[in-house]
């Protein structure tokens, strides 16, 4: 009977080792997924910060055109900033899937491009960054509730 007890004990030990390995593998898999999600969130946050910073530079270039002398250089700077905005919005479209953010980023980009194409000193409306920032805050969970 002792060989039978040894067989049962060995089988139980092997089962325990197998279960431990399975739990360890599963734990590593969850850790990897958490790290991957955190990395994606960091990349999304970085590209969202870039789109806001670039949008602000576009606004500044537009203000320089409106307040300064109507020079070719000011229009050239505005055009470069709009080009940079287009690149950053493309990155947002690749990394962020939130519909509200995509809608606001595309709206902001389209309006900036239309101002670049058709800019005259007449009132064509302002280039507002606030709706995009609000959509980003909602997406990242940092929106402040009205008090």
Secondary structure, DSSP 8 states (H G I E B T S, - for coil): -HHHHHHHHHHHHHHHHHHHHHHHHHHHHHHHHHHHHHHHHHHHHHHHHHHHHHHHHHHHHHHHHHHS---HHHHHHHHHHHHHHHHHHHHHHHH---HHHHHHHHHHHHHHHHHHHH--SS-------HHHHHHHHHHHT------
